[in-house]
Amino acid sequence: MEVKIQTLTPIWTGGIEAGKCDRIHETSILGSLRWWMEALVRGFGGQVCDPTEQECLYDLKKPNNGLCKVCEVFGATGWKRQFRLEVQNIEISDANITHSIKAERTYKNGKREEKTPTWYFRDSKPPNTPKKGTFFIKIQSLNPKFKPEIIVGLIQFIADCSALGARPQMGFGVIKVEGDYIKTQPLYDWLIAINGSQLYPKLPTLQNIFLAEIKPKDSNSSFTEQDTFNLKYDLRKLFRTENNAILNKSEHKGLVLKKNKKDKNINNGDVDKDLRHFIMGTVEDKRMAAKIKISRSYNNEKLIRVWGWIPEKAEVYKNGWDREKIVNDIYKHLVVNYTLHIWRETDSTRDTETPLISEVTIFLHSLLQLQEKNYAV
């Protein structure tokens, strides 16, 4: 099966050398597919290993041969992936991006010096820039029992909701599947057959993910490249509570400052630094990936995607913060400052399509737009 992909924002898939993107690499695409498959399988209570701790090992003596549901498909030590993915017929060019890019915001650092939030790209000169254009993804089953339509449906889901490739936190990877809308029913059928009972309060799962699209507040205006980074900074700022304002910050729950002489962040006035880094990522000290992704603008610069995951439990939830407050503060910021086009989230009044639907099968049915599209045969 072949899928023609059109980039809507530049795409980054890395390369042999760190920090460089010389072409479209299959490994990065596979990484995106696996991340989302893990989140979807967890949503249905399926067994999913945590690759950051202990990957599955193929072992005939263990139940299910020692493989979790995702490793069955994507491979593990001693077990081959059940499909082949190839990138073909590439018609891409180097995307033009600003290097470096500054937000239209300022802040004061620890020395009370005024600074401008700035994002850097290691090497913005071709051929190391992100790419734009079209290419084909070919999916071939390597097991007669595995349907390639499952993976193709997953590509369509990613095109509808998130991003493909690496560095989505820098706005890369929004794509469009060209031609007829791809069937997502095989993916849905495969997932609902899992029917597991595992819970994942600290890992990405369909139950703790939100997916949003925003438009400019003024329908006659368009987004700029800078707007993505303005929003990145604004969301980071949501999770900065100064000592003298902490008692007045939350509508969801009263914030109570618990001082600790050993807590440098509190003593410096930045009581939510650990939380902010946990949500929005950091390159300081111990690097941490952002859980919130914000795309560059697309659709004639009229849309930006904002999506991410906030776990139910985390050690950084202190001083009144929890998942509900974090997500609701993000939601309120988008509603106040933009036109909210779409917000998808399970069991929530915020969802714009199926509010308060806690049944994951119903939510996914809506998310995959089943019975809403004219599918390709």
N, C-alpha and C positions, 0 to 999 in steps of 0.2 A: 504494500500500500504506500502511496505517495501523498504528501501534503505539501502544498505550495505556501510558503510563508512570506509575508510582506512585513518589513519592519515599520512600525509606527513611530517608535523612538529609536535612537541608536541602540545597537545590541553589543554586549561585551561578553566574549567567551574565553578570554585569557589566551595564553599561549605557552610555548615551551619556557620562555623566560618570564619570571614574575613581573607583573605590572605592564605586560605588553600583550596586545591583541593583534596577531598577525593575520588571522583568518577566522572562519567560523569553526569552532572545535566541537566535536561530538560529545566529549567528556563533560563539558559545561552544560550542554542540553540535557544529557542524562542525569546530571546532578539536580537540575530543576525538576525533572520528571519524578525522580526518586523522592525528593523533598515533599512534593505534593502528594504522591502516592502514600507516603508514610503518614501524613496528616489526615488523609481521607480514611485510610485503614484504621488509624487510631479512633477516628470519629465513630466507627462501627464496632469498636471494642475489640478489634483484632490484635493479635500478638505482633508487636513490632519491636525489633531490637533497637538499642540506642548506639549508633555507630561511634559516638564519641567515647563510649565506655567499653562495650564488648560486642563486636560484630558476631553474627551467626557463623558457625562452623558446620559444614556438612558432616553428619555422623549417622550412619544407618542404624546405630544402636539407640538413638534418641527418638522421642516422639516427633512425628513429621520430619524425620531425618535431621533434626536439629535446626531447621530453618523456620524463620518467621514468615508471615504472609508476603511481606515485601521482598525479602531475600529470595523467596521462591521465584519471583519474577525478575528481579534485578541482579541476582547472583550473589554469591558469597564465597568464602574460601572453600575450594573443593566443589563448587557448584556453579555452572555456567548460567549466564543471563539467558532468559527464555526468548529473547528477540534480538535482532541485529538492527542498529540504527546507523544510517549513513546520511551525510549531507551531500547533496548533488546539485548540479546545474546552478552553480552559484553565480549570481549577478549582483555583486555588492561593490561598494566603494567606501572610501573613508568618510566618516561623518564629521561635520564641522562643529566642534564644541568649543566653548569658551574655556581658556586655561590661563590663570586660575579664575574661579568665579566667586564673586563677593555678594553676600546678601545685602539688601537695603536696610540693614539694621546695625546698631552699635551696642556694645556692652562694655562694662568696666571689669578688668581683670583683678586679681588679688592685690595688685599694687595700685588699684584705682585708676589705671590707665585706660583710656578709651580705645576699644578695639573694634574691628569690623569682622564678623564671621566670614571665613574664607575656606573654600574647598579646593584642594590641589589635585592635579592629575600628574602622575609621575613622568609621563612622556606623551605629549599630545601631538607629536609629529608623525605623519604617515611613515611606515605602515602600521604604527602602533596605536592608532586611534580606534575608537569604537566604529562599528560598521553599520551601513544602511543599505537597503535594497531588497532583493528577493532571493530565495533559495528553496530547494526542495528537501524535505525530510522523508527518507524512505524507511519504512518499518517492515521487517521480514520476521515472521515467526520461526523459531528454531525448534519448536516443539509442537507436534500436531494437535496437542490438547490446549495450546494457548492461542487465544484469538488476538491478532495484532490490532483489531479494532479497539481493544481496551486501551492501548497506548495512544492510538490516534485520537480517541475520545478525550484522553487526558490532555493532549496538546490543544484540542479545542477549548477545554475548560480553562487552561492557562491563558489562552488567547482572550477569552472572555473576561477573566477576573484578575490576573496578576501579571507576571513577567517571566520571560524565558532567558536563561543564561545567568551570568554572574553580575554582581554589583547592582542589584535592583535598588539598593538604598541610595545609589547615585542617579537614579532615574532611568536606568537603561532597561531594555528588554520587552517593551510593550510591542506585541505583534498582532497581525491579522492573518487568519487563514483565508486564502483566496479561493474563489469558487463557491460551490454550495456548502451550506452549513453541514458539518460532519456529525454523524450519528454519535450521540453520547449514551445511548441506551445500553450498549455492551459494557461500558464502564460502570454504569449504574447497577446493572444486573450482577456483575462480578462483585461489587462492593456490598450490596445488600445480602448476598449469600454468606458473608462472613459471620454476621450475627454473634459477635463475641461479647465478653463481659469485662475486658480489661479497662482500667481507668488511667488517665494520663493527666494529672493535675499540673504537671510542670513541663510538659512538652507540647509542641504544636499539634492541635487536633481541630476537627471541624467545629467543635463546641466552643473553642476560645479564639477563633479567627474572625476578623471582620474584613469586609471588602467594600470599598467605597469609590465613587467617582464624584468629582466636583467640577463646577463651571464657574466662570467669573461672576461676581455679583451683578455687574453691569453686563447685560446680554449683548451690548454693542462692542464690548472690549474683548481682547484676547489675552491669553497668558503669554508671558515671556519666559525665556530660559531661566531667568533670575527668580521667577515666582516659585519654582520648585524649591529653591534653596531658602527663600524667605519663609516658606511654610515649614521647612525642616527646622529652621531656627525657632520659629514661633512655637512649634510643638515641644521642642526642647525646653523652652522657657516656661511651658505649663508646669513642668516638674522642677521648679526652683522656688522654694519657700524660704523666705528670710525669717530670721528669728522673731522680729517684731511684728510680723504679719501672720504668723502661723495659726493663731487662734481664729482668724477671720477668713481663712482660705476656702473651706469646704462647705458646700451646700449638702453634700451627701452624708457627711459624718464629721463630727467635731474633731479637729486636729489637736492633738495634745503633744507638746514638745517634751521629750524626755532627754534631759541633758546628761551627757556622760563625758567626763574629763578626757577620756581616751578617744572620743569621737572627734577627729580633727575637723570633719565637715561641719558639725554642729557648732563647734567653737569658732569656726571661721564664718559662720552665718549661713552657709550653704547646706541646709539640713537634708536636702533631697538629692544630693549629688549621686549617691549610689543608685537610687531609683532611676534618675535621669539616664545614667549610663546603661543601666539594665534595659531600659525601654528603647532609647535612641542610639545606643552604641557609643563606643569610645575607642580612640587609638592611644589613650594615655595608659601608662603602666601595663596592666593586663588587658590586652585588646578584647573587645566584645562587639559582636555583630549587632546591628540595629534590628529590633523586632518590628519596627514600623518602616514601611517602604513607601516612597513618594516618587511617582513617575515624572518624567518630563512631559510637557504638554503634547497633545496629538489631536487628531480630528480638526484640522485647521486651527490649532492652538486653542481649542475651546474646552478640552477635557484634561484633567489630571487624575490619575489613580492614587488612592491612599489605601493601603492595606497592611495587615499585619496580624500578629497574635500576641495576646497578653494572657499568661497562665493564671490559673485559679490560685495557685500558691507560689510564694517566693519569699525568701528571707529578707528581701529589701522592702517588703510591705510593712511600713512603720508609720507612726504619726497619722493614722487614719486612712492611709492609702490602701486600696485593694483593687481587684480587677475592675469591678463595676465603676468605681470612681475614675480610674484611669481612662477607661474606654469612653465613659460619659463626658469627661472633660475634653477628650479629642473630638467627640461628636459635636459637642456644643460649640467648640471653636470653629469647626467647619460650617455649621449651620449659620453662625453669626457672621462669618467673614466671606463666605462663598455661597453659591447656589448648590445645594446638595442634590445631585442627580440620582445617585443610587447609594443605599447603605444596606448591606446584607450581613445578618448575624442571627444565630440561632437563639430562640427563646428570648426575644427582646422586642420591646415596643419601638425600638429604633429602626428595625428592619422595614424597608419601604415596600416589600413585596409580600412577605408572609410573616407579619408581626406575631410574636409570642408562640411560634411553632417550635416546640421542644423536641418533637419526633424527628430524628435525624434523617430518616428515609424521605419524609415529606419535604424537609428543607433542601436536601440534595436534589430531589426531583425538580424543585423550582430552580435551584442554582444551575442545574444542567440544561434548563430551558426545554425540558421534555414536553412534548405536545404543543410546543410554541413555534417550532421552526419547520420549514420545508427541508427535509433532510436529503443529503446526497445518497444515492443508492449504492 
